[in-house]
Amino acid sequence: MRIAQISPLYETVPPRWYGGTERIVSYLTEELVEMGHDVTLFAAGESRTKAELVPVTETGLRLQKPPVRDPIAHHVRLLETVFAKAAEYDILHFHLDYLHLPFAKRCPETSVTTQHGRLDLPDLPPLFVRYHEMPFVSISHAQREPLHWLNWCGTVHHGVPVGQYSFRENKGSYLAFLGRVSPEKGLDRALAIATKSRIPLKVAAKVDRVDQEYFISKIKPLLRNPLVEFVGEIGESEKGEFLGNALALLFPIDWPEPFGLVMIESLATGTPVIAYPNGAVPEIIEDGTTGFLVESIDQAVRAVSRVQSLDRRQCRETFERRFTARRMARDYVRLYQRLCSDRTGGDEGDLRVVQSAA
């Protein structure tokens, strides 16, 4: 198939540091190329891919110097570039939330949109109701609930290349937190869990400008705890060792998580996950097998004391069965083929792929 992948421009594909959406776009694009498809990637300059790259910016917007003041202007240029070439592809796969919808609605070529973010915001229904008939893909069943009336043509869980992370059988000696420093990610909870468990916590996290005040006022004072090591933002090459050497990953989120890529990255290394069961978490973590689902700090502390009883090899096997990039790519190809044969993207056969094998 001739497939166009359209990525946000905030990070390169794959991102140098943090960037979940761009990382998934990269994994999907490379797997599609390996499967023999003719893929074009529309993305930020300096992206690395085996597909044909159409760079729209010099590099990822987040790291440009001087700082980008209007990212929407760059994304409008992206859309003009994509739709000027739309007739060259069998399908256009967008990862841009909603910016492209007015253009895609009026474009005769087949398109599909994967929603990567939260959908429970009050501003979204009045917008999406205007595009309810267009084909959308959710990254978890939980993600789609606030806009359940959209034309959801599939749920495709994320996947990671099977060789991206090595399995580490030995149980680590510290707890790990990996992600963003923001109220909904629950770093304050992770710090409390580690303190009450009396086990060291390593924190690998980025601090966005919008979260600087929260970090300084709420989190930074807690980092004086001698049990805590704040590593800062880390890149892909450092994740395997960081996660694989941990006793458990703490994922104490306080929001409806659309997916939670770090959870399957942790499972790939063999490290179980202790998480609050919000959003997609129960679709990813099997309670008592690949981790523990908890609803309070005290429950999490008890889970930490039990986590060594879990089989790390079972964590890795679950990753290989459910969360590889090849499985993700195959699911998307099935979806592309169905949409291309039925341009209306109708109600027939919602693609249920959550439990599909690798």
Beta strands, then each sheet from edge to edge (+ up, - down):
strand 1: 2-6
strand 2: 38-43
strand 3: 52-55
strand 4: 91-94
strand 5: 111-114
strand 6: 135-138
strand 7: 151-155
strand 8: 175-180
strand 9: 201-206
strand 10: 228-230
strand 11: 248-251
strand 12: 273-275
strand 13: 291-293
strand 14: 351-352
sheet 1: 3+ 2+ 1+ 4+ 5+ 6+ 7+ 14+
sheet 2: 10+ 9+ 8+ 11+ 12+ 13+
end
